[in-house]
Amino acid sequence: MTAVLAPGSTRTLTEQALGVRFAGLGRSFGSPADRRTVLRDVTVEVKPGEILAILGTSGCGKSTLLRAAAGLDIPDSGEVLIDGTPVSGIDERCAVAFQEPRLLPWHTLQANVAIGLPKSSSASAGKAKVLELLKLVGLDTFAKHRPREVSGGMAQRTSLARALARNPGVLLLDEPFGALDALTRIKMQDLLLDIHRAQPTTVLLVTHDVDEALQLADRILVLGRSDGDAAGSTVAELVPVPGARPRDRNSADLGALRSSLLSMLGVTGH
């Protein structure tokens, strides 16, 4: 799914990576009598062009944080700013890819990617952009195939291409590789880095996979609850990842950091 402009919005597309700032963000759910705080006073700044991975235990608010950045969810307190402008609705400068590809089964892969194009695109420019993206994700020879005719990894690559069709300043990824097998997942991680080099954008990546975060991210945001479940999650740690990408998966430095991150997540005896 790719975000679209809210009615009446004057925001324009961008080909530049944009900074994102969460300022005192809070979000609760439920009735007044049974209110559950999910996020509490989350403040963090994501630099333009950075890949920020978001880690935390299930239910800690990772996806809620991402939805707030996309303008798909309204926080109770605080705000999200993109390039210094508060997010007040769905913003075309962002694109979102979810765990499921969410492709239209009656369309070809080429037509599915074209859904992400800005409405202002001309037919010729739009077709050229779609074919360029399909080539970028290694699917140019499958452009006329339908989703049922390709593998899960290929469908997910199509979903990424659709998100990139808008030239987003911010790419929001919510467990985009979580449903894939281990080998395909590694290949998709490498592909994301190739895409980031070819079409620089700011990336916020929600993941449960510590190794994935270590391979992809410049920094890792760990969400945690410091004052009991009722208090909601906030920034527990903001951890820089050493070394230039692509990184050696067997690096001793990454191994030590992996152990530290697992401990932050409450995993012991690893």
C-alpha positions in Angstrom: 0.0 0.0 0.0 1.2 3.5 -0.8 -0.1 6.5 1.0 -2.1 9.1 -0.9 -2.7 12.8 -0.2 -5.5 13.7 2.1 -8.2 15.8 0.4 -7.2 19.4 0.1 -3.6 18.8 0.8 -1.0 20.9 -1.0 2.0 18.8 -0.1 4.0 17.7 -3.1 6.1 14.7 -4.0 9.8 14.7 -3.4 12.8 12.8 -4.7 14.8 13.7 -1.6 15.2 11.7 1.6 13.3 13.5 4.4 13.9 13.7 8.1 11.3 12.4 10.6 10.9 13.6 14.2 8.7 12.0 16.8 8.1 14.6 19.5 6.5 13.4 22.8 4.3 10.9 21.0 1.6 9.1 23.1 -1.1 6.7 22.0 -3.8 4.8 24.0 -6.6 2.5 23.0 -9.8 1.3 24.5 -12.8 2.8 26.2 -12.4 5.5 28.9 -13.2 2.9 31.5 -10.6 0.5 30.1 -7.9 2.6 28.6 -4.6 0.9 27.6 -1.5 3.1 27.0 0.6 1.7 24.2 3.1 4.5 23.5 4.3 7.1 26.0 6.4 10.2 25.4 8.3 8.8 22.4 10.9 11.3 21.2 13.4 10.5 18.5 14.8 12.1 15.4 15.5 10.2 12.2 18.0 11.8 9.9 17.4 12.2 6.2 18.6 9.0 4.4 19.0 7.0 7.6 17.7 3.5 8.1 16.2 3.2 11.5 15.1 -0.2 12.7 12.4 -0.4 15.4 12.7 -3.3 17.8 10.5 -4.3 20.8 8.4 -7.2 22.2 5.0 -8.0 20.6 2.4 -5.4 21.5 4.9 -2.7 22.5 3.6 -0.2 19.8 6.1 -0.6 17.0 3.4 -0.7 14.3 1.5 2.0 16.0 4.5 4.3 15.8 4.9 3.5 12.1 1.2 4.2 11.5 1.5 7.5 13.2 4.4 8.5 10.9 2.2 7.5 7.9 -0.7 9.5 9.1 -2.8 6.3 9.4 -3.2 6.7 13.1 -3.7 9.9 15.2 -1.7 10.1 18.4 -3.3 11.3 21.7 -0.4 13.5 22.5 2.8 14.8 20.8 3.3 14.9 17.1 5.2 13.5 14.1 7.0 15.9 11.8 8.3 15.1 8.3 10.9 17.6 7.0 9.7 19.9 9.8 6.0 19.8 8.9 3.6 18.1 11.3 1.8 15.0 10.0 -1.9 15.8 10.0 -3.2 13.2 7.6 -2.0 10.7 5.1 1.0 12.2 3.3 2.1 11.4 -0.2 5.8 12.0 0.8 5.6 8.6 2.6 5.0 5.1 1.2 4.2 2.0 3.3 4.9 -1.7 2.7 3.4 -4.2 5.0 4.2 -7.8 5.9 1.7 -9.0 3.3 2.2 -7.8 -0.3 -1.5 -6.8 -0.6 -1.3 -7.1 -4.4 -4.5 -7.0 -6.5 -4.8 -10.6 -7.8 -6.5 -9.6 -11.1 -3.7 -7.2 -12.1 -0.2 -8.0 -13.5 2.8 -7.2 -11.5 3.4 -4.2 -13.8 -0.1 -2.9 -13.1 0.2 -3.4 -9.4 3.4 -1.3 -9.3 1.7 1.3 -11.4 -0.9 1.8 -8.7 1.8 3.5 -6.7 2.5 6.2 -9.3 1.5 9.8 -8.6 -1.7 10.7 -10.3 0.2 13.5 -12.1 2.4 11.0 -14.0 2.1 10.9 -17.7 1.4 7.6 -19.3 4.8 7.3 -20.9 6.8 8.5 -17.9 4.7 6.3 -15.6 5.3 3.2 -17.7 9.1 3.9 -17.9 9.2 4.4 -14.1 7.4 1.1 -13.5 9.6 -0.9 -15.8 12.7 0.8 -14.2 11.5 -0.3 -10.7 10.7 -3.8 -11.8 14.2 -4.1 -13.2 15.6 -2.7 -9.9 13.9 -5.5 -8.0 14.8 -8.1 -10.6 11.2 -8.7 -11.9 11.4 -7.0 -15.4 10.9 -10.4 -17.1 7.8 -11.1 -14.9 6.0 -7.8 -15.6 3.0 -9.5 -17.2 2.6 -12.2 -14.6 -0.1 -12.1 -12.0 0.5 -12.5 -8.3 -0.7 -16.1 -8.2 2.0 -17.0 -10.8 5.0 -15.8 -8.7 6.5 -16.8 -5.4 6.0 -15.0 -2.0 9.4 -13.3 -2.3 8.6 -12.0 -5.8 5.3 -10.7 -4.6 7.0 -8.9 -1.8 9.5 -7.4 -4.2 6.5 -6.1 -6.2 5.1 -4.5 -3.1 8.4 -2.7 -2.5 8.5 -1.5 -6.1 5.0 -0.2 -5.8 5.9 1.8 -2.6 9.0 3.2 -4.4 7.0 4.3 -7.4 6.0 7.5 -5.6 9.6 8.5 -5.0 8.9 8.7 -1.3 11.0 10.9 1.0 10.2 8.3 3.8 9.7 4.6 3.3 7.9 2.9 6.1 8.3 -0.9 6.3 6.2 -2.9 8.8 7.7 -6.4 9.0 8.0 -6.6 5.2 10.0 -9.9 5.2 8.4 -11.5 8.3 6.4 -14.1 6.3 9.3 -15.2 4.1 11.5 -18.3 4.6 15.0 -17.6 6.0 16.9 -17.7 2.7 14.5 -15.5 0.9 14.5 -13.1 3.8 18.3 -12.7 3.6 18.0 -12.1 -0.2 15.3 -9.5 0.5 17.5 -7.7 3.0 20.3 -7.5 0.5 17.8 -6.2 -2.1 16.6 -3.5 0.3 20.2 -2.3 0.7 20.6 -2.3 -3.1 17.4 -0.2 -3.4 18.5 2.2 -0.8 21.8 2.8 -2.7 20.0 3.2 -6.0 17.1 5.3 -4.7 18.1 7.0 -1.4 15.2 7.5 1.0 14.7 7.6 4.8 13.7 4.1 6.0 11.8 3.2 9.2 11.8 -0.6 9.5 9.7 -2.4 12.1 11.1 -5.9 12.8 11.1 -8.6 15.4 14.4 -9.9 14.0 17.5 -8.6 15.8 19.8 -9.9 13.1 17.8 -8.1 10.4 18.1 -4.9 12.3 21.8 -5.3 12.7 22.3 -6.0 9.0 20.2 -3.1 7.7 20.0 -0.2 10.2 22.2 2.7 10.9 20.6 2.9 14.4 18.2 0.7 16.3 15.4 2.1 18.4 14.4 -0.3 21.2 10.9 0.4 22.6 10.3 -0.8 26.1 8.2 -0.3 29.2 10.0 1.0 32.2 7.2 1.7 34.6 5.0 -1.3 34.3 2.5 -2.4 31.5 0.1 0.4 32.2 2.7 3.1 31.5 3.1 2.3 27.8 6.3 1.9 25.8 8.9 4.6 25.3 12.4 4.9 24.0 14.4 2.3 26.0 17.6 2.6 23.9 18.8 4.2 20.7 21.7 2.1 19.6 24.1 2.9 16.7 25.2 0.0 14.6 29.0 0.0 13.9 30.5 -0.7 10.4 29.6 0.2 6.9 27.0 -1.9 5.0 27.0 -4.6 3.8 28.1 -6.0 7.1 29.7 -9.3 8.0 27.0 -11.4 9.6 29.7 -13.2 11.6 31.3 -10.1 12.9 32.3 -10.3 16.6 31.2 -6.7 17.1 27.7 -7.5 15.8 27.6 -10.7 17.9 28.2 -8.7 21.1 25.6 -6.1 20.1 23.2 -8.9 19.3 23.6 -10.3 22.8 23.0 -6.9 24.3 19.9 -6.2 22.2 18.4 -9.6 23.1 19.0 -8.9 26.7 17.1 -5.6 26.3 14.3 -7.6 24.8 14.2 -9.9 27.8 15.8 -12.9 26.0 18.3 -14.6 28.3 20.5 -17.7 27.9 21.1 -17.1 24.2 
